[in-house]
Amino acid sequence: MYKRKVDNRWSFKEANTKEFTHCYHTYPAMMIPQIARTLIEEYRPEGKLDLILDPYMGSGTTLVEASLAGINSVGTDLNPLARLMGKVKTIHYNYDSILRQFREIQAELIFYSEEKVIERNFDRISNYSYWYKEKDLLKLSFLSQLIKNVKNKDFFNVALSEVVREVSFTRNSEFKRYRMNEASIAKFNPDTFLLFERKVFRNLEGLKDYNTRNKDCNKVKADIYGFNTMYEIPTNVIKDGDVDMVVTSPPYGDSRTTVAYGQFSRWANEWFNFDNATNLDNLLMGGKKAQKELFKTDSIRNVLNEIDGLDHKRYLEVISFLNDYYQSIENVAKTVRSGGTVCYVVGDRRVKNVQIPLDYFTAEMFEKFGFKHKITIVREIPNKRMPAKTSPTNKVGAKVNTMSHEYIVILNKL
C-alpha cells in the first residue's frame, strides 16, 4: 500500500514543547513544534522554500516554526480563537512596551472593587450563571475593561482567554463542556487576577525567547485567514502553484466525536463575542451530515464497509468528515508548485473499534491530484492532550484506546 516507517526519533519524548511563543495557550491536539521544525529542516523541497501553507493551522505551531526558520507562511482556521492565538504567537511585540502595558494593568488590579466594573451584561455567554460565580464574571469583565485601555490588546486577550475557561465550573481535565460536581464547586475559589498575571508572565518569557531567536523578524510574514479550504482557497490570497511546502495536522475526524475544538473554544469565543461561538462544530469538517461518498477509495474501502455493517449512522458520520477532507485536499493540492512537498500529520482514529488508516486515505487522495507518496513516518504520541480512551458502543463502561500513534504522510508534487 503506502510505505510506513516506524521512527522513534519523532516521538520527541523529552522535548520542551512550550518553548518560544508555543507556551502562550493550551489547545486541543496541538502539533508539537519539534515535528513542524524537523519537517521543515529535513523534508524541505528542492529549489526554493519561500512559502509554507497550513490549511488547518489550529494554534499556529507551523506558522511560528516557519517564522523562526525565516520563511513566509499562510495559515487559515475557522475557529476565531485559533486565529487570535496564531496572530499573537507570530507577532514580534516589543518586549519592553508589553511589560509597561502589563504594569499599567497590574496597578489598576490592586485597587479593584466590584463597583468599578462597567460591563455587567453577560447574556452573550450561554447559561452563564450555571458556569460561573458572579464574582468571577465581574473580575473577568474588569480585566477586559483594563485591556481595552492598552495598545496591544490581543496579547493580553490571549492570556485572558485561558483564564475565562479556567475560572468557569468546567472540569479542566476535559476539552468538552462538563460541569464540576456540586462538592467541587463548593470548594472552587480561583484567584482570577493571579491566574491572569501568571499567564502574562509566562507569555512574556516566551516572547523574549522568540524575539531573541528570530533576529530578522521584520523580514518574515505570517498571514492568517478564516477561509474554509473545503470550499476554496481564495486566489487573491494564494494562487495555484504559489506554495512550496504544506506542513499541517488536520482534524482526525468530526469535532463532535473526536477532538472537541468548538466546545473547548466556546468559553473564549463567547466571552469575546466572536462569530459562530455556539455552532463552530457544525462548520468544521464533518459538521454537516452526508448521505453518500463523494470520493472513490481503494485504500480504506474494506474499513468503510465494515463500519457501515456495524452501524450505518456512524458510517455516515465518517464519510461526512472524509467528504470534506477530500475536497479540502483537492483545493490544497492546487496551491502547491511542481516539486513542492506536503506533510500531513494524521491519527489512527477508531470508530466502532475499527481503525481507520487516515494516512492511507490522505496519500491516496493526494495521488489523485498529481502527487507521489514518499514515506509515512509512524510516531508514538507521548504527550498530546487528547482523550486516551473513548466509548466505541453504547454499552456502559465499554472503552477502547483511541490514538496512540500519529502518521506523518509526506508526498511530493510531480
Secondary structure, DSSP 4 states (H G I P E B T S, - for coil): ---EEE-GGGG-TT--TT-GGGGS---TTPPPHHHHHHHHHHSPPSS---EEEETT-TTTHHHHHHHHTT-EEEEE-S-HHHHHHHHHHT----HHHHHHHHHHHHHHHTT--GGG------TTSTTHHHH--HHHHHHHHHHHHHHTTSS-HHHHHHHHHHHHHHTSSB-TT-SS--BPPHHHHHH----HHHHHHHHHHHHHHHHHHHHHH-TTGGG--EEEE---TTT---TTT--TT-EEEEEE---SS-TTTS--HHHHHHHHHHHTT-TTTTTHHHHSTT-S--SS-SS--STTHHHHHHHHHH-HHHHHHHHHHHHHHHHHHHHHHHHEEEEEEEEEEEE--EETTEE--HHHHHHHHHHHTTEEEEEEEEEE-SS--S-SEE-SSSSTT--EE---EEEEEEEEE-
